[in-house]
Amino acid sequence: MRADTRAASHVRIPYVHVLVVEDHADTRSVLVKLLTRWGHEVAEASTVASAITLLNNLRFDVLVSDIGLPDGNGLSVVAAAVASGSARLKVALTAHGNAQDRDNGMRAGFDHYLTKPCDVARLRTVISSG
């Protein structure tokens, strides 16, 4: 994540319920803090299994998921979100940024595919689009 959050602070977006799926604790913490600062309610998961449990039991406006996870990958997470209808906007946020990875992610159900390090203003714009 790029550290400059000031540039994104002027954009007003409506409150949303966000699920962040990220195995790297520091990255997950930054995402949760940013999203909370932007006024959103945030749930978090660090594995495919915990993400799928949340998706099966709760409804989210936005899913933000890493692709590389310790017990699988974000493609399984987005497939669960699509199957359950539990997130209307699905965003991949990953270091896996080559064209084939992006195509696979979009085919699996992601609406947006962002690569790390992520421009915070871009993330905010994407979330506000949903």
N, C-alpha and C positions, 0 to 999 in steps of 0.2 A: 504494500500500500504506500502510495506517496504520502508524505507527511503533511503537505499543505492542504488543510481542510478549510481554510478561510475563504478560498475562492468559491467553494460550493455552498457557503453558509447563506448566501442571499436567495437561493432558490427555495420557494415555499412549496412543499408537497404535502398532500393529505396524509393523515395518520394511516399506517398500514401495519398489519401483523406479519412479521417476517420470521422465517426459519432460516438460520445460518447453519450450514453443514461444512465444517472445516476441522481437519485433524490437528493442524498446527495451532497450539494454544495461544501463542502471541498474536497470530493473524486473526484468529477467532475473537480474541479479546478486543482488538482494534475495531473489527467490524461491528461487534456488539455495541461498543462505546459510541461509534459514529452513528449507527442507526438509532440508538437510544437518544443521543443528542439531537438528532433530526426529528424526534418526537414519536418514534415508532415503538411498538411492543415487540420484543425480540425473544425468540426461543432459540436454543442452540443445541447442536449435536456434533459429535466428533467421529461417528461411525455410520456406515450404511444402516446397520441394524437399529440404532437409536433414532436415526432420521425417519426410517420407515414406520417405526412405532409412533412417532409424533404425527407423521402424515396420516396414519390410519385413525388417529384419535382426535385430532384437532384440525381446524381449517386455518389456512394461511392465505394472505393476499399475495405474498412474494416468497419464493424459495431462492436462496442464494447458496449454491453448492460448489464445493471443490470437486474436481474429477478424481484425483488420486487420494483414496481413503484406505485405511489399514485393513478393512475387511471386504473390500470390493472397490467399486468406483461410483462416481456421481451419476453415471448413466443409469444405474439401478435405482438411484434415488429419484431421478426425474421420471423414470418409468413408473415408479410407485405414485408419484404426484399426479401424473397424467391419468393413471388407472383409477385413482381415488377421487380425482377432481378437487384435491385439497389445496392447490395453489394455482391462482390464475396467471401469475407471471413467474416464469422460471428462468433463472439467471445462472449460468456457469461462471465461476470465478476461479481460474486455474492457471498453472504454469504450463500446462499442455496446450500450446498455442499454434501448432502447425495446422495446415489446411485440412488434413485428413481428420485430426482430432476435432477441429471445429465442425466439419461436416458430420462426423459421427454424433457429436453433441446436439447439433440442430435436428438431425434425424431422430434422435432419441426423445426429443421434446423440449429442449431448451429454447426459449424465445430470444435470448441474448447470450453471447459467448464472449466474456471479457477475460483478458489475460493479466496475470500478475507481472510486475507491480501494476496495480490498477489506479488509474486516475480517479480520485475521489469525486470530482465533479461529474465525470462520466457515469460512475456508479449511481450517483444521486439522480442524474437525468434519466437513466434507464429505469430506476425504481419509480420515478414519477410518471413514466410513460404507461405504467400498468394500471 
